[in-house]
Amino acid sequence: MSGRVSVRLSPNEEAQLERQELHRRRKLRLQQVREQERFIARQVRAQVQERRQQQLQTLADLSAAPVAAAADAQTDRLYPHTTSTAWTLSDTDTVQRLRRM
């Protein structure tokens, strides 16, 4: 005969087990919340970095346009016989322009 004997826990032991289980669950929940917060923070940092890169690119584009225009104007002023538009025209127009120079 192999019977199992079940032993009932005392009220103090039951209360202790319940407290331990509650403590374990709270600890697990805190770990989950912290991991979620880390994930959200990572996403926010990535979004901020992406937005910063876009703003820098926009700023670079805006500041590059006047610089390029000023450089073209300076080139046209220094070398009036060599305009960049002459090279975009058809061959006959280019030849006619070169003859006039």
C-alpha positions as CSV (number, residue, x, y, z in Angstrom):
1,M,0.0,0.0,0.0
2,S,1.6,3.2,-1.1
3,G,-0.6,6.0,0.0
4,R,0.2,9.7,0.0
5,V,-0.1,11.6,3.1
6,S,-1.0,15.2,2.6
7,V,0.0,17.7,5.1
8,R,-2.0,20.8,5.6
9,L,-0.1,24.1,5.9
10,S,-0.6,26.2,9.0
11,P,-2.3,29.5,8.5
12,N,1.1,31.3,9.1
13,E,2.7,29.1,6.4
14,E,-0.1,29.8,4.0
15,A,0.2,33.6,4.6
16,Q,3.9,33.4,4.2
17,L,3.6,31.6,0.8
18,E,1.0,34.1,-0.3
19,R,3.3,37.0,0.6
20,Q,6.2,35.3,-1.2
21,E,4.0,34.8,-4.3
22,L,2.8,38.4,-4.2
23,H,6.4,39.6,-3.9
24,R,7.5,37.4,-6.8
25,R,4.7,38.7,-9.0
26,R,5.4,42.4,-8.1
27,K,9.0,41.9,-8.9
28,L,8.2,40.3,-12.2
29,R,5.8,43.1,-13.1
30,L,8.4,45.7,-12.3
31,Q,10.9,44.0,-14.6
32,Q,8.3,43.9,-17.4
33,V,7.5,47.6,-16.9
34,R,11.2,48.6,-16.9
35,E,11.9,46.6,-20.0
36,Q,8.9,48.3,-21.7
37,E,10.2,51.7,-20.6
38,R,13.6,50.9,-22.0
39,F,12.0,49.9,-25.3
40,I,9.9,53.1,-25.5
41,A,13.0,55.2,-24.6
42,R,15.0,53.6,-27.4
43,Q,12.2,54.3,-29.9
44,V,12.0,58.0,-28.8
45,R,15.8,58.4,-29.0
46,A,15.7,56.9,-32.6
47,Q,12.9,59.3,-33.6
48,V,14.7,62.3,-32.2
49,Q,17.9,61.3,-33.9
50,E,16.0,60.8,-37.2
51,R,14.2,64.2,-36.9
52,R,17.6,65.9,-36.0
53,Q,19.2,64.4,-39.2
54,Q,16.3,65.6,-41.3
55,Q,16.5,69.1,-39.9
56,L,20.3,69.2,-40.4
57,Q,19.8,68.0,-44.0
58,T,17.1,70.6,-44.6
59,L,19.4,73.3,-43.1
60,A,22.3,72.1,-45.3
61,D,20.1,72.2,-48.4
62,L,18.9,75.7,-47.6
63,S,22.4,77.0,-46.9
64,A,23.9,75.3,-49.9
65,A,21.6,76.9,-52.4
66,P,22.7,80.5,-51.8
67,V,26.3,79.4,-51.7
68,A,26.0,77.7,-55.1
69,A,24.2,80.6,-56.6
70,A,26.9,83.0,-55.3
71,A,29.6,80.8,-56.7
72,D,27.9,80.7,-60.1
73,A,27.6,84.5,-60.0
74,Q,31.2,84.9,-59.1
75,T,32.3,82.5,-61.9
76,D,30.1,84.4,-64.4
77,R,31.6,87.7,-63.3
78,L,35.2,86.5,-63.4
79,Y,34.8,84.5,-66.7
80,P,32.0,86.2,-68.7
81,H,32.8,84.3,-71.9
82,T,32.3,80.9,-70.4
83,T,28.7,80.6,-69.3
84,S,27.3,77.3,-68.2
85,T,24.2,77.8,-70.4
86,A,26.3,77.6,-73.6
87,W,27.1,74.0,-72.9
88,T,23.4,73.0,-72.5
89,L,22.3,74.4,-75.9
90,S,22.3,72.4,-79.1
91,D,25.5,72.2,-81.2
92,T,24.4,74.8,-83.7
93,D,23.6,77.3,-81.0
94,T,26.9,76.6,-79.4
95,V,28.8,77.2,-82.6
96,Q,27.0,80.4,-83.2
97,R,27.7,81.7,-79.7
98,L,31.4,80.8,-80.1
99,R,31.6,82.7,-83.4
100,R,30.1,85.9,-81.8
101,M,32.8,85.8,-79.0
